[in-house]
Amino acid sequence: MATDMKLLYDTISMLRHHIESDTAITLDAEDADEWMKDMIKLLHMYNITASRKMTLLGCYVLLRLAVRKHRELALHDNAALTRSILEGDYLFGLYYRFGVQRKEWKLLYHLAPFYKKMQISLHEDKPLQPMLTELREELHTYLEKHCA
């Protein structure tokens, strides 16, 4: 459990360095939910470096947060709507920059179809839980293919 929290704290700390200070986006390890804990367990099942685990978890965190930001759209408040859209888009862009900087091109390539499918699902206002389940499954497939 201590290694799980260390991985999470280290990943959040690393991501904070990538988020520009003029955004209102915050990352907090205390916000980790069962989905996050499940992803950490999954990563620990593979013999990959701590740095790579942080990168993969970081991509997962960024995608999850971007999806959440897009889902928080407040339709009756234009300022909140604009902020949610911009923050979600910023996080999706950061996910790509982060993946490229950390040389996870195969991961980005693998998740590209999921990303487009997720955007369509968000546009169609589909439930969030199936998307998060599919994201976990896609990452598991990636790990099996490239890290097992």
PEHU-V88405 format. One line per field, one symbol per residue. phi: phi as a letter, one per 40 degrees, with the letter a starting at -180 (. if undefined). A space follows every 50 residues. Layout:
BEGIN
phi = ???
END
This chain:
BEGIN
phi = .cccccdccccccccdcccccccccbbbcccdbcccccccdccccbcbcc ccdcccccccccccccccccccccccbccccccccccccdccccdccccc dcgbcccccccdccdcccccccccfcccdcccccccccccdccccbbc
END
